């Protein structure tokens, strides 16, 4: 099939190279080389249906990442497009600044119904990073309003990703992602994550003890900084960056105790984990804890229209009920009426097709398929939960030796990323920590697709092993 063009007749990949500034993208690979070579072409995805996507040359790929941990119900859902069109024709835009609109109200009520405890107050954003930013600002103002103005610092985990706005980036625990933009917002502290495969050696045989150790590092950080200075702890139910770190048994129970003891807010950052990715609508339910704030986005609308939210407890809303107090914060497109209508239609699909139960029932089969890759010499660990998994790659399985920076560069960017895509699998080869391959497919796939994905991975990872 010939390559598609823009309205001016320019091939799409050429126009992308010359005008589009990609996110987290190394543009040098698309530029002509010094010896006259054309350079790589920008991959251009033009269509999706179910768990399949197609590029501008008609080549088909398995979407093993749901776009970006997002397209829960799969691509090509006409009912979501129709919901957007219907709402746009009725009311295309109106802000939630002292006013409201029906789809925003209905979606807020619905999210509050899904959320645990008394998390009944929904503050809309357009994405997860904005939701995290909003949560830190709310934590600061809440403690100022309740007579504890010194409580401004926040704690998060090593290698965790929480977004790109300056506050959210400060909470992020990836040094290389932060360095170009420093100085950032002060007061963001880091503690160990729950990567059990890389646990201290004396804890590698006892997952519960490791979880207690990791949780206690949060208490230690609060004590060191002073409880009267720490406002919140930001944790993903399953940490994304670093390769899908699930919480050890008892971890969140202990974290909740610590937060209550020191009057520190627990923020469950569910930008990826919510809306069925782990199983329940909110993954804190899967791991049996009630946070003070949930931040979410992505799967709320399956990516068909941008929307995110910060969901807060009645306790945190209480100081804003009275007098002239307001949360002086907002976004023009937060809770956009079209996005809210799409989110409602998306959640209708999830409920009608039982996608939450589907994930809970089929996750063990998905995990079992991926576990068969452990026989490959390059596969050190397979971990995750629900429809969210990471495969950690190692140089030596016996010693768990990882790759140095140059080796990781050659393995991931020099071979794996292209080889996986050429094999027909769109997923993520990531080294924001130790090298991993990540999977987070649409929630609509089942056992035949688990086998298909695993087969593609086996072929590519076998060839990667031969390069060591």
MIPA-742985 format. One record per residue (C-alpha): x, y, z. Coordinates in pm, 1 decimal. Layout:
REM residues N
+----------+----------+----------+
!       c1 !       c2 !       c3 !
+----------+----------+----------+
!        X !        Y !        Z !
...
+----------+----------+----------+
This chain:
REM residues 468
+----------+----------+----------+
!       c1 !       c2 !       c3 !
+----------+----------+----------+
!      0.0 !      0.0 !      0.0 !
!    133.6 !    345.1 !    -84.6 !
!    210.5 !    584.8 !    195.6 !
!    -61.3 !    831.7 !    293.5 !
!    -10.5 !   1205.1 !    246.3 !
!   -126.9 !   1532.3 !    397.6 !
!   -366.6 !   1763.8 !    214.6 !
!    -69.1 !   1929.2 !     49.2 !
!     52.3 !   1597.8 !    -90.1 !
!    342.8 !   1562.4 !    156.4 !
!    395.8 !   1208.8 !    287.8 !
!    269.9 !   1196.6 !    646.2 !
!    600.8 !   1075.4 !    784.4 !
!    786.2 !   1364.6 !    613.6 !
!    543.4 !   1623.0 !    747.5 !
!    576.6 !   1468.2 !   1093.1 !
!    956.4 !   1489.2 !   1073.6 !
!    948.3 !   1853.9 !    958.6 !
!    670.7 !   1999.2 !   1176.1 !
!    557.4 !   1772.1 !   1460.0 !
!    742.2 !   1794.3 !   1792.8 !
!    693.3 !   1451.1 !   1944.9 !
!    659.5 !   1388.9 !   2316.5 !
!    956.5 !   1210.7 !   2480.8 !
!   1100.8 !   1166.6 !   2131.2 !
!   1456.9 !   1154.7 !   2000.0 !
!   1413.7 !   1341.5 !   1673.5 !
!   1768.4 !   1279.5 !   1557.4 !
!   1677.3 !    930.1 !   1435.5 !
!   1434.9 !   1077.6 !   1181.0 !
!   1677.0 !   1329.9 !   1030.3 !
!   1883.4 !   1254.8 !    715.5 !
!   2224.5 !   1113.6 !    806.1 !
!   2559.5 !   1272.7 !    727.5 !
!   2632.0 !   1010.9 !    459.3 !
!   2315.2 !   1094.7 !    270.8 !
!   2092.3 !    828.5 !    426.7 !
!   1724.6 !    908.4 !    470.5 !
!   1707.4 !    822.8 !    841.3 !
!   1423.7 !    637.2 !   1007.6 !
!   1061.9 !    714.3 !    927.9 !
!    825.7 !    845.8 !   1192.5 !
!    575.2 !    564.4 !   1261.4 !
!    230.6 !    697.7 !   1171.2 !
!    -69.8 !    510.6 !   1312.8 !
!   -388.9 !    585.4 !   1119.8 !
!   -651.1 !    336.5 !   1236.5 !
!   -747.5 !    108.7 !   1521.8 !
!  -1002.3 !   -166.6 !   1570.7 !
!  -1028.6 !   -371.0 !   1887.2 !
!   -673.8 !   -458.5 !   1991.2 !
!   -530.6 !   -399.9 !   1640.5 !
!   -376.8 !    -84.0 !   1495.5 !
!   -259.2 !     -1.5 !   1142.0 !
!      4.6 !    237.2 !   1012.6 !
!    -11.2 !    462.0 !    706.7 !
!    128.3 !    184.0 !    486.1 !
!   -140.9 !    -61.4 !    589.7 !
!     77.1 !   -272.4 !    821.3 !
!   -106.5 !   -430.0 !   1114.6 !
!     12.6 !   -442.7 !   1477.2 !
!   -112.4 !   -583.4 !   1806.5 !
!   -166.7 !   -293.4 !   2047.2 !
!     -2.3 !   -441.6 !   2354.2 !
!     -0.9 !   -111.9 !   2543.9 !
!   -360.5 !      7.6 !   2490.6 !
!   -217.7 !    318.1 !   2325.4 !
!    -50.4 !    431.8 !   2647.1 !
!   -213.2 !    223.0 !   2923.9 !
!   -538.2 !    387.3 !   2815.2 !
!   -769.6 !    221.2 !   2560.4 !
!   -948.9 !    -14.1 !   2799.8 !
!  -1242.3 !    -97.6 !   2571.2 !
!  -1033.8 !   -125.3 !   2254.3 !
!  -1020.1 !     87.4 !   1942.2 !
!  -1302.3 !    171.7 !   1700.4 !
!  -1593.8 !    193.4 !   1942.0 !
!  -1858.4 !    374.2 !   1739.9 !
!  -2076.4 !    430.4 !   2046.8 !
!  -1807.3 !    647.6 !   2204.2 !
!  -1767.2 !    853.5 !   1888.4 !
!  -2144.3 !    896.2 !   1872.7 !
!  -2157.1 !   1008.7 !   2235.5 !
!  -1896.9 !   1276.2 !   2155.6 !
!  -2083.4 !   1397.3 !   1848.9 !
!  -2417.2 !   1408.8 !   2028.2 !
!  -2275.8 !   1609.4 !   2318.1 !
!  -2078.5 !   1845.9 !   2092.6 !
!  -2396.9 !   1927.1 !   1901.7 !
!  -2581.9 !   1998.6 !   2225.5 !
!  -2315.0 !   2179.4 !   2432.7 !
!  -1960.8 !   2167.5 !   2299.6 !
!  -1795.6 !   2357.8 !   2582.4 !
!  -1862.3 !   2526.2 !   2911.7 !
!  -1626.5 !   2555.7 !   3208.3 !
!  -1679.3 !   2427.4 !   3561.6 !
!  -1575.0 !   2763.1 !   3708.4 !
!  -1870.4 !   2847.0 !   3938.3 !
!  -2104.1 !   2680.8 !   3687.8 !
!  -2184.4 !   2319.7 !   3600.0 !
!  -2313.8 !   2115.5 !   3308.8 !
!  -2507.8 !   1786.2 !   3306.5 !
!  -2235.6 !   1548.7 !   3185.7 !
!  -1988.0 !   1685.1 !   3440.4 !
!  -2241.5 !   1642.2 !   3719.7 !
!  -2338.1 !   1289.9 !   3614.4 !
!  -1979.6 !   1174.7 !   3575.4 !
!  -1882.3 !   1317.6 !   3914.6 !
!  -2170.2 !   1132.5 !   4078.1 !
!  -2073.0 !    810.6 !   3902.7 !
!  -1705.9 !    831.4 !   3999.9 !
!  -1800.1 !    905.4 !   4359.9 !
!  -2015.0 !    592.2 !   4351.4 !
!  -1719.2 !    381.6 !   4238.3 !
!  -1474.4 !    532.0 !   4487.7 !
!  -1425.3 !    375.1 !   4832.2 !
!  -1506.2 !    532.2 !   5168.0 !
!  -1621.6 !    893.0 !   5160.9 !
!  -1424.3 !    997.9 !   4852.6 !
!  -1721.5 !   1189.2 !   4715.0 !
!  -1571.0 !   1511.5 !   4576.9 !
!  -1454.0 !   1506.2 !   4215.8 !
!  -1227.6 !   1778.3 !   4076.5 !
!  -1184.0 !   1735.8 !   3700.8 !
!   -862.3 !   1784.4 !   3504.5 !
!   -759.1 !   1690.2 !   3151.1 !
!   -499.7 !   1428.3 !   3248.0 !
!   -317.6 !   1241.1 !   3520.7 !
!    -27.3 !   1483.2 !   3568.6 !
!   -274.5 !   1765.5 !   3625.8 !
!   -461.2 !   1550.2 !   3875.9 !
!   -138.4 !   1487.6 !   4069.5 !
!    -57.6 !   1858.3 !   4058.0 !
!   -405.7 !   1932.1 !   4191.7 !
!   -367.0 !   1681.3 !   4474.9 !
!    -44.6 !   1838.3 !   4602.0 !
!   -198.5 !   2184.8 !   4590.9 !
!   -508.6 !   2061.8 !   4773.7 !
!   -295.1 !   1896.9 !   5042.7 !
!   -104.8 !   2219.2 !   5103.8 !
!   -414.5 !   2435.9 !   5122.1 !
!   -605.6 !   2187.8 !   5335.0 !
!   -341.4 !   2191.0 !   5605.4 !
!   -316.3 !   2570.2 !   5593.2 !
!   -691.5 !   2593.8 !   5643.7 !
!   -683.4 !   2347.4 !   5933.7 !
!   -407.3 !   2515.8 !   6130.1 !
!   -104.2 !   2315.7 !   6015.9 !
!     61.1 !   2546.2 !   5760.0 !
!    401.1 !   2377.4 !   5787.7 !
!    273.5 !   2053.7 !   5632.9 !
!    379.2 !   2105.6 !   5270.5 !
!    623.3 !   1825.6 !   5182.5 !
!    533.9 !   1509.2 !   4995.4 !
!    681.6 !   1159.3 !   4978.1 !
!    689.8 !    929.9 !   4675.7 !
!    890.5 !    627.7 !   4563.8 !
!   1213.7 !    581.6 !   4377.2 !
!   1177.7 !    551.3 !   3998.2 !
!    801.7 !    627.4 !   4017.7 !
!    650.0 !    846.7 !   3746.1 !
!    376.0 !   1091.4 !   3842.7 !
!    363.3 !   1338.5 !   3553.9 !
!    538.2 !   1632.3 !   3387.5 !
!    399.9 !   1956.6 !   3541.2 !
!    659.3 !   2108.9 !   3775.2 !
!    491.7 !   1984.5 !   4092.3 !
!    411.6 !   1640.3 !   3955.4 !
!    762.2 !   1614.9 !   3809.7 !
!    904.7 !   1694.5 !   4152.9 !
!    705.1 !   1402.8 !   4291.5 !
!    835.8 !   1182.0 !   4009.8 !
!   1130.8 !    967.7 !   4121.2 !
!   1324.5 !    942.7 !   3793.5 !
!   1636.9 !   1163.0 !   3814.8 !
!   1699.3 !   1174.4 !   3439.0 !
!   1345.8 !   1297.4 !   3372.7 !
!   1388.6 !   1581.4 !   3619.8 !
!   1742.7 !   1704.8 !   3556.9 !
!   1671.1 !   1915.6 !   3243.2 !
!   1403.2 !   2116.9 !   3426.5 !
!   1560.0 !   2177.4 !   3766.0 !
!   1520.5 !   2355.8 !   3996.8 !
!   1182.1 !   2202.9 !   4059.9 !
!    934.0 !   2245.0 !   4345.2 !
!   1112.3 !   2184.6 !   4677.9 !
!    990.5 !   1943.3 !   4941.8 !
!    944.1 !   1625.1 !   4738.8 !
!   1112.5 !   1331.5 !   4918.6 !
!   1183.1 !    978.2 !   4791.1 !
!   1167.4 !    636.4 !   4959.1 !
!   1232.6 !    283.0 !   4825.5 !
!    982.7 !    126.4 !   4587.8 !
!    829.9 !   -222.0 !   4607.7 !
!   1048.2 !   -389.2 !   4344.0 !
!   1078.4 !   -727.0 !   4518.3 !
!   1313.9 !   -868.9 !   4253.5 !
!   1568.9 !   -603.6 !   4358.5 !
!   1493.0 !   -621.8 !   4731.9 !
!   1780.7 !   -620.8 !   4980.3 !
!   1926.4 !   -972.5 !   4985.8 !
!   1819.3 !  -1045.4 !   5343.1 !
!   1453.8 !   -982.4 !   5243.9 !
!   1435.4 !  -1165.1 !   4909.7 !
!   1277.0 !  -1476.3 !   5058.9 !
!    999.7 !  -1299.5 !   5251.8 !
!    770.8 !  -1074.4 !   5049.6 !
!    567.6 !   -967.6 !   5353.6 !
!    878.2 !   -867.3 !   5549.5 !
!   1004.1 !   -674.3 !   5247.2 !
!    672.4 !   -488.9 !   5223.3 !
!    685.9 !   -394.3 !   5588.8 !
!   1044.7 !   -276.9 !   5545.7 !
!    951.6 !    -64.0 !   5243.4 !
!    649.8 !     86.7 !   5419.4 !
!    853.5 !    165.0 !   5729.3 !
!   1091.4 !    372.0 !   5518.3 !
!    795.5 !    609.6 !   5472.9 !
!    757.7 !    642.3 !   5850.4 !
!   1132.6 !    693.7 !   5878.1 !
!   1123.2 !    975.8 !   5621.4 !
!    832.2 !   1144.5 !   5800.3 !
!   1015.1 !   1125.9 !   6131.3 !
!   1337.6 !   1255.9 !   5979.1 !
!   1168.3 !   1554.6 !   5812.6 !
!    932.4 !   1614.7 !   6103.4 !
!    565.2 !   1509.4 !   6096.2 !
!    460.1 !   1873.1 !   6113.8 !
!    622.5 !   1931.5 !   5770.0 !
!    485.1 !   1637.5 !   5565.0 !
!    148.9 !   1670.5 !   5391.9 !
!    104.1 !   1364.0 !   5170.8 !
!    236.7 !   1034.6 !   5037.6 !
!    186.2 !    964.9 !   4665.1 !
!    179.4 !    595.7 !   4566.4 !
!     59.4 !    404.1 !   4261.6 !
!   -121.9 !     77.8 !   4347.1 !
!    111.7 !    -97.3 !   4098.8 !
!    411.0 !    123.1 !   4021.8 !
!    450.9 !    170.4 !   3647.3 !
!    802.0 !    304.1 !   3593.1 !
!   1067.1 !     46.5 !   3669.6 !
!    842.8 !   -226.4 !   3535.6 !
!    512.8 !   -292.3 !   3713.1 !
!    596.9 !   -327.7 !   4083.4 !
!    294.4 !   -472.3 !   4268.7 !
!    256.0 !   -405.4 !   4639.9 !
!    373.5 !   -684.8 !   4871.5 !
!    111.1 !   -834.6 !   5104.3 !
!     38.5 !   -600.8 !   5393.5 !
!    219.2 !   -304.9 !   5236.9 !
!    -74.8 !    -69.1 !   5196.6 !
!   -223.5 !   -170.4 !   5531.1 !
!     99.8 !    -55.5 !   5695.7 !
!    119.3 !    262.7 !   5484.0 !
!   -235.9 !    352.2 !   5585.9 !
!   -143.6 !    307.2 !   5953.2 !
!    161.9 !    531.1 !   5908.6 !
!    -35.9 !    805.8 !   5736.3 !
!   -302.1 !    800.0 !   6006.8 !
!    -43.0 !    808.1 !   6283.3 !
!    130.8 !   1116.9 !   6147.0 !
!   -175.1 !   1293.2 !   5996.5 !
!    -38.4 !   1259.6 !   5644.1 !
!   -267.7 !   1222.3 !   5342.7 !
!   -245.3 !    905.6 !   5135.3 !
!   -282.5 !    975.4 !   4762.0 !
!   -349.8 !    675.1 !   4538.3 !
!   -220.1 !    775.4 !   4196.0 !
!   -431.5 !    556.8 !   3969.6 !
!   -364.2 !    731.6 !   3641.1 !
!   -279.9 !    389.3 !   3495.6 !
!   -428.4 !    143.2 !   3745.7 !
!   -789.3 !    265.0 !   3760.3 !
!  -1084.0 !    161.7 !   3543.9 !
!  -1017.8 !   -209.0 !   3522.9 !
!   -646.2 !   -218.8 !   3449.5 !
!   -591.7 !   -419.6 !   3770.6 !
!   -951.6 !   -538.7 !   3796.3 !
!  -1175.4 !   -302.9 !   3994.4 !
!  -1275.3 !     45.0 !   3886.1 !
!  -1021.9 !    172.6 !   4139.1 !
!   -721.9 !    -45.1 !   4215.7 !
!   -712.4 !     58.8 !   4580.8 !
!  -1011.7 !   -176.0 !   4612.4 !
!   -806.5 !   -459.0 !   4462.3 !
!   -543.9 !   -408.3 !   4732.6 !
!   -790.0 !   -330.2 !   5012.8 !
!   -700.3 !     23.0 !   5122.6 !
!   -889.8 !    350.6 !   5135.7 !
!   -683.6 !    656.5 !   5039.2 !
!   -764.9 !   1019.4 !   5112.3 !
!   -731.9 !   1117.1 !   4746.1 !
!   -744.0 !    925.2 !   4418.0 !
!   -589.5 !   1071.0 !   4104.1 !
!   -700.1 !    914.8 !   3775.2 !
!   -730.3 !    971.1 !   3400.3 !
!   -648.7 !    751.1 !   3094.3 !
!   -898.6 !    462.9 !   3113.6 !
!  -1181.3 !    688.0 !   3232.3 !
!  -1263.1 !    760.4 !   2867.8 !
!  -1041.9 !    487.6 !   2715.1 !
!   -853.4 !    777.7 !   2559.8 !
!  -1136.5 !    867.9 !   2322.2 !
!  -1135.3 !   1218.4 !   2472.1 !
!   -895.1 !   1368.8 !   2728.8 !
!  -1011.6 !   1377.8 !   3090.1 !
!   -871.6 !   1319.8 !   3438.9 !
!   -982.6 !   1372.6 !   3796.4 !
!   -877.5 !   1419.1 !   4155.1 !
!  -1127.5 !   1251.1 !   4387.7 !
!  -1108.1 !   1371.8 !   4747.6 !
!  -1267.1 !   1270.7 !   5076.2 !
!  -1538.3 !   1472.2 !   5249.5 !
!  -1283.6 !   1550.7 !   5521.6 !
!  -1067.0 !   1736.8 !   5270.7 !
!  -1363.9 !   1918.0 !   5121.9 !
!  -1500.8 !   2032.9 !   5458.9 !
!  -1287.5 !   2353.0 !   5495.4 !
!  -1408.2 !   2467.8 !   5151.7 !
!  -1776.8 !   2459.3 !   5245.9 !
!  -1768.0 !   2779.0 !   5447.0 !
!  -1725.0 !   3154.1 !   5408.8 !
!  -1513.2 !   3294.5 !   5126.2 !
!  -1276.9 !   2997.8 !   5098.4 !
!  -1219.8 !   2843.9 !   4754.9 !
!   -968.8 !   2611.7 !   4591.4 !
!   -816.6 !   2873.3 !   4359.1 !
!   -710.9 !   2622.4 !   4098.2 !
!   -854.4 !   2490.8 !   3774.2 !
!   -818.8 !   2408.8 !   3405.7 !
!  -1010.1 !   2548.3 !   3109.7 !
!  -1086.1 !   2204.0 !   2974.5 !
!  -1118.7 !   2019.5 !   3306.3 !
!  -1440.1 !   1817.5 !   3297.0 !
!  -1502.4 !   1919.3 !   2935.2 !
!  -1866.5 !   1830.9 !   2850.4 !
!  -1770.8 !   1622.8 !   2545.8 !
!  -1500.2 !   1433.7 !   2736.3 !
!  -1739.0 !   1373.2 !   3024.6 !
!  -2002.6 !   1236.5 !   2787.1 !
!  -1745.1 !   1005.4 !   2629.7 !
!  -1634.2 !    888.7 !   2974.0 !
!  -1994.1 !    806.5 !   3066.4 !
!  -2035.4 !    605.5 !   2745.5 !
!  -1702.2 !    429.0 !   2806.3 !
!  -1803.3 !    328.7 !   3158.1 !
!  -2136.7 !    206.6 !   3018.1 !
!  -1943.8 !    -24.4 !   2783.2 !
!  -1720.8 !   -149.7 !   3063.9 !
!  -2019.8 !   -235.4 !   3280.3 !
!  -2231.3 !   -384.9 !   3000.1 !
!  -1947.8 !   -612.7 !   2885.9 !
!  -1828.6 !   -700.2 !   3236.9 !
!  -1470.7 !   -593.1 !   3164.4 !
!  -1375.4 !   -556.8 !   3530.6 !
!  -1471.5 !   -916.4 !   3604.0 !
!  -1309.0 !  -1024.7 !   3278.8 !
!   -974.2 !   -890.3 !   3398.3 !
!  -1012.4 !  -1046.8 !   3742.1 !
!  -1102.7 !  -1385.3 !   3594.1 !
!   -848.2 !  -1397.3 !   3311.1 !
!   -548.0 !  -1226.2 !   3471.6 !
!   -408.5 !  -1556.9 !   3606.5 !
!   -409.8 !  -1702.9 !   3253.7 !
!   -233.1 !  -1394.3 !   3117.2 !
!     28.2 !  -1417.4 !   3389.9 !
!     74.3 !  -1790.6 !   3328.9 !
!    142.2 !  -1732.5 !   2959.9 !
!    399.4 !  -1462.9 !   3032.5 !
!    562.8 !  -1680.4 !   3299.3 !
!    654.7 !  -1931.4 !   3027.4 !
!    911.8 !  -1674.0 !   2907.7 !
!   1115.8 !  -1727.8 !   3224.9 !
!   1307.5 !  -2005.9 !   3052.2 !
!   1479.1 !  -1749.2 !   2827.8 !
!   1826.2 !  -1651.5 !   2949.3 !
!   1749.9 !  -1279.7 !   2917.2 !
!   1428.0 !  -1287.1 !   3126.9 !
!   1497.0 !  -1224.6 !   3494.4 !
!   1149.6 !  -1149.6 !   3628.6 !
!    784.6 !  -1135.8 !   3524.1 !
!    562.4 !   -925.7 !   3748.5 !
!    247.0 !   -717.2 !   3762.5 !
!   -125.0 !   -761.2 !   3817.8 !
!   -446.8 !   -763.2 !   3618.8 !
!   -371.8 !   -670.4 !   3257.8 !
!    -51.8 !   -483.6 !   3350.8 !
!    285.5 !   -663.0 !   3337.3 !
!    655.4 !   -598.7 !   3317.1 !
!    926.4 !   -839.7 !   3201.4 !
!   1265.9 !   -745.4 !   3345.5 !
!   1566.1 !   -824.8 !   3128.1 !
!   1900.3 !   -924.4 !   3279.0 !
!   2252.0 !  -1002.3 !   3162.7 !
!   2293.8 !  -1289.4 !   3410.8 !
!   1995.6 !  -1473.0 !   3562.5 !
!   2194.1 !  -1635.3 !   3840.9 !
!   2338.6 !  -1311.4 !   3978.3 !
!   2053.2 !  -1084.7 !   3858.1 !
!   2320.4 !   -866.2 !   3700.5 !
!   2162.5 !   -589.5 !   3494.3 !
!   2292.0 !   -402.1 !   3192.7 !
!   2505.6 !    -91.6 !   3212.2 !
!   2383.3 !    226.4 !   3045.6 !
!   2557.3 !    163.4 !   2712.1 !
!   2438.0 !   -199.7 !   2699.3 !
!   2082.9 !    -95.9 !   2784.7 !
!   2091.4 !    163.3 !   2506.9 !
!   2199.9 !    -97.7 !   2251.7 !
!   1952.4 !   -357.9 !   2375.2 !
!   1640.5 !   -143.9 !   2406.5 !
!   1679.7 !    127.8 !   2145.9 !
!   1927.7 !    -44.7 !   1922.3 !
!   1732.3 !   -368.5 !   1892.4 !
!   1422.0 !   -440.1 !   2099.9 !
!   1199.4 !   -139.8 !   2026.5 !
!   1228.2 !   -181.9 !   1649.4 !
!   1231.6 !   -562.4 !   1656.7 !
!    911.1 !   -580.9 !   1861.4 !
!    736.1 !   -331.5 !   1633.7 !
!    858.6 !   -507.8 !   1319.7 !
!    729.3 !   -834.5 !   1466.8 !
!    385.5 !   -676.2 !   1488.1 !
!    374.4 !   -592.4 !   1858.7 !
!    337.5 !   -238.7 !   1988.7 !
!    446.7 !   -235.0 !   2354.0 !
!    708.2 !    -53.6 !   2564.1 !
!   1077.2 !   -132.3 !   2603.0 !
!   1178.5 !     91.7 !   2891.3 !
!   1490.1 !    160.4 !   3097.2 !
!   1370.3 !    416.3 !   3350.3 !
!   1521.1 !    178.4 !   3601.2 !
!   1638.1 !   -168.1 !   3500.3 !
!   1546.3 !   -267.6 !   3141.3 !
!   1192.3 !   -400.5 !   3103.0 !
!    931.2 !   -476.9 !   2841.6 !
!    586.7 !   -360.7 !   2950.3 !
!    242.2 !   -481.2 !   2847.9 !
!    -96.5 !   -324.4 !   2916.4 !
!   -333.7 !   -435.7 !   2638.7 !
!   -702.4 !   -349.5 !   2598.6 !
!   -919.5 !   -523.8 !   2855.6 !
!  -1118.7 !   -696.3 !   2581.9 !
!   -852.8 !   -954.4 !   2492.0 !
!   -853.4 !  -1313.8 !   2613.9 !
!   -656.9 !  -1637.0 !   2612.7 !
!   -595.5 !  -1661.0 !   2234.7 !
!   -445.5 !  -1312.2 !   2241.7 !
!   -235.5 !  -1390.7 !   2552.0 !
!    -77.0 !  -1674.2 !   2353.5 !
!    -29.8 !  -1454.7 !   2046.6 !
!    149.0 !  -1180.3 !   2241.8 !
!    365.1 !  -1430.0 !   2428.1 !
!    465.9 !  -1593.1 !   2100.9 !
!    579.4 !  -1262.1 !   1954.1 !
!    771.6 !  -1181.5 !   2270.5 !
!    939.5 !  -1522.4 !   2272.7 !
!   1063.0 !  -1479.5 !   1917.3 !
!   1208.2 !  -1132.1 !   1974.5 !
!   1350.9 !  -1199.3 !   2320.9 !
!   1515.5 !  -1519.3 !   2195.3 !
!   1692.2 !  -1316.1 !   1928.8 !
!   1783.5 !  -1055.3 !   2191.5 !
!   1936.6 !  -1330.7 !   2407.7 !
!   2158.0 !  -1433.2 !   2118.6 !
!   2299.4 !  -1080.9 !   2103.2 !
!   2435.7 !  -1096.2 !   2460.0 !
+----------+----------+----------+
